[in-house]
């Protein structure tokens, strides 16, 4: 498994890990999930019959201070046509909130619950410390995350994080 740590991952904090999972802070702010969702991409394909849109190529999603990038993002609209129900990102997913950043193969963002579930080789970087797991659920309303599925971390000793 290969991880590429981007320059975004420069500010870290210490965290504790339990054998079956880890609760960690994610980001420095609480995210207002009622803010508009801005999407930019190289291509867009809309399917009116299914109420979906697929953004491909250098996809970047922003909502408030949160940023999510991926190769492809499926947008699923509510049945009544009143806004977005969820986003399904695949291919080199990176999620950034404040000084924290996470990478995975897939991320599913439920707009109504304000929850992002990242799966597939999840890597969370916070300063000089990093955690990896199979799955991470981020609750944007309070900036917390739950990691599960073979959680692994290396904590750096010392007073300067």
N, C-alpha and C positions, 0 to 999 in steps of 0.2 A: 504494500500500500504506500503510495507516494503522496506526501503533503507538501504543498507550496505555501509558505507563510508570506502573506503580502505585507507591505509596509504599514498597513492599517493596524496590524497587530502589535503595536509598540507599547501600549500602556496596560499594565497587568496588575492584578490583585491576587492575594492568596485565597485559596478555597479548600473546603474539606470534601472528601469523597467517601461515600459509603459503598460497601461491597455490591449491593444490588442497584444502586442509583445514586445520583447526586443532585442536591438542590443548590443552585447557584444564582447569583444576581446576573442579570443580562442587561447591559446598557446603563446609562446614568440617568435616564429620564423615563417617566411614564409616558407611554405613547397614547395619544388621543386617536382611537380607532375610527372616530367619526370624521376625521380630516379627509380631504379628497385624496384619491390614489392617482398618481401621475405615472404613466407608462410611456417609455420610448423604446423603439426597436427598429431594426432594419426592414422588417416585413410584418404585415398584418393580414390575416385571413378571417373573415367573419362568416358564421353559419347561423342565419336567422332561424332556421328550422329547429336547431338544438339550443339556441340561446347561448352560443359560445363564440369566443374569439381566440385566435392563436397568434401570439406575438413571437417572432423568431429572429434570431441574429442580434447579438449584443443587447439583450433586453435589460433595461434598468427600470426598477419600480421604486418610487419614492412616496412616502406618506409621513408628513412631519419630518422628524429627524432620522427616521429609519430608511435604509436603502437595501434593496434586494436586487441582485443581478443573477442572470442565468442565460442559458442558450435558448430556451424556449419557455413560454409561459402561456398556459391555457387559462382564460378568463371565463368563468361560468356566471351568467347573469341570473338574477332571481326570476322565478316563473312569471311574476307579474310585470317584469320588465323594469322594475324600480331599483336599479343599481346592481352592484356586484355582490354575489353571494360568496364566491371563493376564488382563489388563485392557486394554480398548480404549476410550480416551477420545476424544471428538470434541466440537467446538464450543467455541471460546474456552478452550483448555486453558492452564492456568498451573501450573507446577511450581516449588516453593520448597524449597530445602534450605539450611539455615543462612542466610547473608546473600545467597545467589545465587538468582536467579529467571529462569525462561524461559517464553516464551509460544509457542504454535503452534496449528495447526488440528487436529492429531491427535497422540496419544501412545499407544504400545503398550508395556505393561509386562509382560515375561516374568518371572514370579515366581521360577522355578527358577534362571535365569541372573542374576537381579538386574539386568537391563538395561532401560532405558527408551529407546525410539526415538521422537523427536519429529520430525514432518514438517509441511511446509506453512507457509511464512513464519515460520521459527523466529527468535526474538529472545531472546538471552541478555544479561541485564544484570548487571553486577558493578561496583558503585560508580558512578563517573562514566563508565565505559567500557561499550560495548555491542557485541555481535557479532550479525550476522544471517546466516542460511544457509538452504538448502533442507532440511537434515536435521541432527539432532544425536542421537548415541547416548551415553547416560549409563550408566556402569558404577558402580552404587551401592556395590559392595564396596570400592572404593578411591577413590571420589569424583572420578573423571575423566570427561571428555567428549571426544568426537571430533565436530567439525563438518565438514560436507562439502556440496558443491553451491553454488557461487558465494558463498563466504564473504566478508563485508565487515565492517570495523570502523572505528571512529574512536577512537584512543587519545588521552586527554587528557594534555597535558604538565603538569609541575609535581610538586612533592613531596607534596602532600596529596591522597590518593586517597579 
